[in-house]
Each structure stands twice: as C-alpha cells, then as structure tokens.
Amino acid sequence: MDTRIIGTDGEIRPETRGEETLLVISDARGSRREINLGKISWIQSFAGEIRNMCNCILNNIRPICDERVGAETTAIVQAAYLSQKRGKKPVTLSEFKKYALKIREKEGNKAPEVLLRDLIKGVKVLQVA
C-alpha cells in the first residue's frame, strides 16, 4: 500500500530511491516536483514530524492536516514514547499533555527540541536492548 496525502489541489507521497527519500508533489494540473529529503531513518522521521508540528504552532503556520488531528495524533505517539522511556508503564494522553506543558513552561522556545531529546532517549534504549 502506498502512502499518500491527497488534498483538493493535488497530492504528496514519499518515494525511496536507493538510500534517499524524496517527497513527490503533484498538483491537479499535472505539474510535478520533488524535494530530496536525503537519507532518513525512522527516528529522524519522528523528529521531523514533531519539529514540523512545533514550528507550525510557534510560527502560526497551518499544517497540511487539521492542526487538532495532527496535534492529537502526535500526542498519542509521544505518549507511547514516554511510556517506553518509563519502562513501558502506561501513559494516558492527559498525563503526556501535562508532561509536555511542564517542559514548555520551563524551556519556552527550546521546548520542542528538549521534548524531542527527552522522548528519543526511550527509543535509543530500546534499540540498544
């Protein structure tokens, strides 16, 4: 199954060529362009998604998907990573949100990077184990 984001004016889909990942953007008129993202591991993808969402919020830019859906989806995934970091103990969505808000209050504009570094620790532990 191919992954595609389909909108009213076209679509975006990832494409892998060798070790590089490209975003292929096609519009309704048939125009096509590609953005080379380089070599991306799944950890880098996770980091990029979080960074993108945080940048959209901080810079008041609309994301590709509805911001509520994107924020909730990201929070669900991040709650799973927080659970991994805490030894696979259950983490509710509201617990994660409180955790993230504390980081935002403490770190301000650096919060996205601090949160990302903190959550990635659980993933890196999983890879080593």
MODELLER restraints for C-alpha pairs under 7 A, 6 or more apart:
rsr = mdl.restraints
at = mdl.atoms
rsr.add(forms.Gaussian(group=physical.xy_distance, feature=features.Distance(at['CA:3:A'], at['CA:13:A']), mean=6.08, stdev=0.5))
rsr.add(forms.Gaussian(group=physical.xy_distance, feature=features.Distance(at['CA:3:A'], at['CA:14:A']), mean=6.97, stdev=0.5))
rsr.add(forms.Gaussian(group=physical.xy_distance, feature=features.Distance(at['CA:4:A'], at['CA:11:A']), mean=6.70, stdev=0.5))
rsr.add(forms.Gaussian(group=physical.xy_distance, feature=features.Distance(at['CA:4:A'], at['CA:12:A']), mean=5.82, stdev=0.5))
rsr.add(forms.Gaussian(group=physical.xy_distance, feature=features.Distance(at['CA:4:A'], at['CA:13:A']), mean=4.55, stdev=0.5))
rsr.add(forms.Gaussian(group=physical.xy_distance, feature=features.Distance(at['CA:5:A'], at['CA:11:A']), mean=5.45, stdev=0.5))
rsr.add(forms.Gaussian(group=physical.xy_distance, feature=features.Distance(at['CA:5:A'], at['CA:12:A']), mean=5.18, stdev=0.5))
rsr.add(forms.Gaussian(group=physical.xy_distance, feature=features.Distance(at['CA:5:A'], at['CA:13:A']), mean=6.29, stdev=0.5))
rsr.add(forms.Gaussian(group=physical.xy_distance, feature=features.Distance(at['CA:6:A'], at['CA:12:A']), mean=6.64, stdev=0.5))
rsr.add(forms.Gaussian(group=physical.xy_distance, feature=features.Distance(at['CA:9:A'], at['CA:27:A']), mean=5.64, stdev=0.5))
rsr.add(forms.Gaussian(group=physical.xy_distance, feature=features.Distance(at['CA:9:A'], at['CA:28:A']), mean=5.25, stdev=0.5))
rsr.add(forms.Gaussian(group=physical.xy_distance, feature=features.Distance(at['CA:10:A'], at['CA:26:A']), mean=5.44, stdev=0.5))
rsr.add(forms.Gaussian(group=physical.xy_distance, feature=features.Distance(at['CA:10:A'], at['CA:27:A']), mean=3.92, stdev=0.5))
rsr.add(forms.Gaussian(group=physical.xy_distance, feature=features.Distance(at['CA:10:A'], at['CA:28:A']), mean=4.91, stdev=0.5))
rsr.add(forms.Gaussian(group=physical.xy_distance, feature=features.Distance(at['CA:11:A'], at['CA:25:A']), mean=5.87, stdev=0.5))
rsr.add(forms.Gaussian(group=physical.xy_distance, feature=features.Distance(at['CA:11:A'], at['CA:26:A']), mean=5.39, stdev=0.5))
rsr.add(forms.Gaussian(group=physical.xy_distance, feature=features.Distance(at['CA:11:A'], at['CA:27:A']), mean=6.39, stdev=0.5))
rsr.add(forms.Gaussian(group=physical.xy_distance, feature=features.Distance(at['CA:12:A'], at['CA:23:A']), mean=6.49, stdev=0.5))
rsr.add(forms.Gaussian(group=physical.xy_distance, feature=features.Distance(at['CA:12:A'], at['CA:24:A']), mean=5.60, stdev=0.5))
rsr.add(forms.Gaussian(group=physical.xy_distance, feature=features.Distance(at['CA:12:A'], at['CA:25:A']), mean=4.53, stdev=0.5))
rsr.add(forms.Gaussian(group=physical.xy_distance, feature=features.Distance(at['CA:12:A'], at['CA:26:A']), mean=6.48, stdev=0.5))
rsr.add(forms.Gaussian(group=physical.xy_distance, feature=features.Distance(at['CA:13:A'], at['CA:23:A']), mean=5.68, stdev=0.5))
rsr.add(forms.Gaussian(group=physical.xy_distance, feature=features.Distance(at['CA:13:A'], at['CA:24:A']), mean=5.34, stdev=0.5))
rsr.add(forms.Gaussian(group=physical.xy_distance, feature=features.Distance(at['CA:13:A'], at['CA:25:A']), mean=6.72, stdev=0.5))
rsr.add(forms.Gaussian(group=physical.xy_distance, feature=features.Distance(at['CA:14:A'], at['CA:21:A']), mean=6.68, stdev=0.5))
rsr.add(forms.Gaussian(group=physical.xy_distance, feature=features.Distance(at['CA:14:A'], at['CA:22:A']), mean=5.66, stdev=0.5))
rsr.add(forms.Gaussian(group=physical.xy_distance, feature=features.Distance(at['CA:14:A'], at['CA:23:A']), mean=4.60, stdev=0.5))
rsr.add(forms.Gaussian(group=physical.xy_distance, feature=features.Distance(at['CA:14:A'], at['CA:24:A']), mean=6.13, stdev=0.5))
rsr.add(forms.Gaussian(group=physical.xy_distance, feature=features.Distance(at['CA:15:A'], at['CA:21:A']), mean=5.70, stdev=0.5))
rsr.add(forms.Gaussian(group=physical.xy_distance, feature=features.Distance(at['CA:15:A'], at['CA:22:A']), mean=5.17, stdev=0.5))
rsr.add(forms.Gaussian(group=physical.xy_distance, feature=features.Distance(at['CA:15:A'], at['CA:23:A']), mean=6.26, stdev=0.5))
rsr.add(forms.Gaussian(group=physical.xy_distance, feature=features.Distance(at['CA:15:A'], at['CA:24:A']), mean=6.85, stdev=0.5))
rsr.add(forms.Gaussian(group=physical.xy_distance, feature=features.Distance(at['CA:16:A'], at['CA:22:A']), mean=6.23, stdev=0.5))
rsr.add(forms.Gaussian(group=physical.xy_distance, feature=features.Distance(at['CA:19:A'], at['CA:39:A']), mean=5.57, stdev=0.5))
rsr.add(forms.Gaussian(group=physical.xy_distance, feature=features.Distance(at['CA:20:A'], at['CA:37:A']), mean=6.88, stdev=0.5))
rsr.add(forms.Gaussian(group=physical.xy_distance, feature=features.Distance(at['CA:20:A'], at['CA:38:A']), mean=4.62, stdev=0.5))
rsr.add(forms.Gaussian(group=physical.xy_distance, feature=features.Distance(at['CA:20:A'], at['CA:39:A']), mean=4.49, stdev=0.5))
rsr.add(forms.Gaussian(group=physical.xy_distance, feature=features.Distance(at['CA:20:A'], at['CA:40:A']), mean=6.98, stdev=0.5))
rsr.add(forms.Gaussian(group=physical.xy_distance, feature=features.Distance(at['CA:21:A'], at['CA:36:A']), mean=6.24, stdev=0.5))
rsr.add(forms.Gaussian(group=physical.xy_distance, feature=features.Distance(at['CA:21:A'], at['CA:37:A']), mean=5.42, stdev=0.5))
rsr.add(forms.Gaussian(group=physical.xy_distance, feature=features.Distance(at['CA:21:A'], at['CA:38:A']), mean=5.55, stdev=0.5))
rsr.add(forms.Gaussian(group=physical.xy_distance, feature=features.Distance(at['CA:21:A'], at['CA:39:A']), mean=6.09, stdev=0.5))
rsr.add(forms.Gaussian(group=physical.xy_distance, feature=features.Distance(at['CA:21:A'], at['CA:40:A']), mean=6.58, stdev=0.5))
rsr.add(forms.Gaussian(group=physical.xy_distance, feature=features.Distance(at['CA:22:A'], at['CA:34:A']), mean=6.30, stdev=0.5))
rsr.add(forms.Gaussian(group=physical.xy_distance, feature=features.Distance(at['CA:22:A'], at['CA:35:A']), mean=5.43, stdev=0.5))
rsr.add(forms.Gaussian(group=physical.xy_distance, feature=features.Distance(at['CA:22:A'], at['CA:36:A']), mean=4.39, stdev=0.5))
rsr.add(forms.Gaussian(group=physical.xy_distance, feature=features.Distance(at['CA:22:A'], at['CA:37:A']), mean=5.45, stdev=0.5))
rsr.add(forms.Gaussian(group=physical.xy_distance, feature=features.Distance(at['CA:23:A'], at['CA:34:A']), mean=5.54, stdev=0.5))
rsr.add(forms.Gaussian(group=physical.xy_distance, feature=features.Distance(at['CA:23:A'], at['CA:35:A']), mean=5.09, stdev=0.5))
rsr.add(forms.Gaussian(group=physical.xy_distance, feature=features.Distance(at['CA:23:A'], at['CA:36:A']), mean=6.52, stdev=0.5))
rsr.add(forms.Gaussian(group=physical.xy_distance, feature=features.Distance(at['CA:24:A'], at['CA:33:A']), mean=5.98, stdev=0.5))
rsr.add(forms.Gaussian(group=physical.xy_distance, feature=features.Distance(at['CA:24:A'], at['CA:34:A']), mean=4.58, stdev=0.5))
rsr.add(forms.Gaussian(group=physical.xy_distance, feature=features.Distance(at['CA:24:A'], at['CA:35:A']), mean=6.63, stdev=0.5))
rsr.add(forms.Gaussian(group=physical.xy_distance, feature=features.Distance(at['CA:25:A'], at['CA:32:A']), mean=5.58, stdev=0.5))
rsr.add(forms.Gaussian(group=physical.xy_distance, feature=features.Distance(at['CA:25:A'], at['CA:33:A']), mean=5.33, stdev=0.5))
rsr.add(forms.Gaussian(group=physical.xy_distance, feature=features.Distance(at['CA:25:A'], at['CA:34:A']), mean=6.09, stdev=0.5))
rsr.add(forms.Gaussian(group=physical.xy_distance, feature=features.Distance(at['CA:26:A'], at['CA:32:A']), mean=4.40, stdev=0.5))
rsr.add(forms.Gaussian(group=physical.xy_distance, feature=features.Distance(at['CA:26:A'], at['CA:33:A']), mean=6.65, stdev=0.5))
rsr.add(forms.Gaussian(group=physical.xy_distance, feature=features.Distance(at['CA:47:A'], at['CA:116:A']), mean=6.62, stdev=0.5))
rsr.add(forms.Gaussian(group=physical.xy_distance, feature=features.Distance(at['CA:51:A'], at['CA:112:A']), mean=6.47, stdev=0.5))
rsr.add(forms.Gaussian(group=physical.xy_distance, feature=features.Distance(at['CA:54:A'], at['CA:112:A']), mean=6.15, stdev=0.5))
rsr.add(forms.Gaussian(group=physical.xy_distance, feature=features.Distance(at['CA:56:A'], at['CA:62:A']), mean=6.23, stdev=0.5))
rsr.add(forms.Gaussian(group=physical.xy_distance, feature=features.Distance(at['CA:56:A'], at['CA:63:A']), mean=6.29, stdev=0.5))
rsr.add(forms.Gaussian(group=physical.xy_distance, feature=features.Distance(at['CA:75:A'], at['CA:93:A']), mean=6.80, stdev=0.5))
rsr.add(forms.Gaussian(group=physical.xy_distance, feature=features.Distance(at['CA:76:A'], at['CA:93:A']), mean=6.24, stdev=0.5))
rsr.add(forms.Gaussian(group=physical.xy_distance, feature=features.Distance(at['CA:79:A'], at['CA:91:A']), mean=5.93, stdev=0.5))
rsr.add(forms.Gaussian(group=physical.xy_distance, feature=features.Distance(at['CA:79:A'], at['CA:92:A']), mean=6.86, stdev=0.5))
rsr.add(forms.Gaussian(group=physical.xy_distance, feature=features.Distance(at['CA:79:A'], at['CA:93:A']), mean=6.23, stdev=0.5))
rsr.add(forms.Gaussian(group=physical.xy_distance, feature=features.Distance(at['CA:79:A'], at['CA:96:A']), mean=5.35, stdev=0.5))
rsr.add(forms.Gaussian(group=physical.xy_distance, feature=features.Distance(at['CA:81:A'], at['CA:119:A']), mean=5.88, stdev=0.5))
rsr.add(forms.Gaussian(group=physical.xy_distance, feature=features.Distance(at['CA:81:A'], at['CA:122:A']), mean=6.41, stdev=0.5))
rsr.add(forms.Gaussian(group=physical.xy_distance, feature=features.Distance(at['CA:81:A'], at['CA:123:A']), mean=6.93, stdev=0.5))
rsr.add(forms.Gaussian(group=physical.xy_distance, feature=features.Distance(at['CA:82:A'], at['CA:119:A']), mean=5.88, stdev=0.5))
rsr.add(forms.Gaussian(group=physical.xy_distance, feature=features.Distance(at['CA:83:A'], at['CA:89:A']), mean=5.24, stdev=0.5))
rsr.add(forms.Gaussian(group=physical.xy_distance, feature=features.Distance(at['CA:83:A'], at['CA:90:A']), mean=5.72, stdev=0.5))
rsr.add(forms.Gaussian(group=physical.xy_distance, feature=features.Distance(at['CA:83:A'], at['CA:91:A']), mean=5.52, stdev=0.5))
rsr.add(forms.Gaussian(group=physical.xy_distance, feature=features.Distance(at['CA:84:A'], at['CA:122:A']), mean=5.41, stdev=0.5))
rsr.add(forms.Gaussian(group=physical.xy_distance, feature=features.Distance(at['CA:85:A'], at['CA:119:A']), mean=6.80, stdev=0.5))
rsr.add(forms.Gaussian(group=physical.xy_distance, feature=features.Distance(at['CA:85:A'], at['CA:121:A']), mean=6.63, stdev=0.5))
rsr.add(forms.Gaussian(group=physical.xy_distance, feature=features.Distance(at['CA:85:A'], at['CA:122:A']), mean=3.83, stdev=0.5))
rsr.add(forms.Gaussian(group=physical.xy_distance, feature=features.Distance(at['CA:103:A'], at['CA:111:A']), mean=5.93, stdev=0.5))
rsr.add(forms.Gaussian(group=physical.xy_distance, feature=features.Distance(at['CA:103:A'], at['CA:115:A']), mean=6.84, stdev=0.5))
rsr.add(forms.Gaussian(group=physical.xy_distance, feature=features.Distance(at['CA:104:A'], at['CA:111:A']), mean=4.94, stdev=0.5))
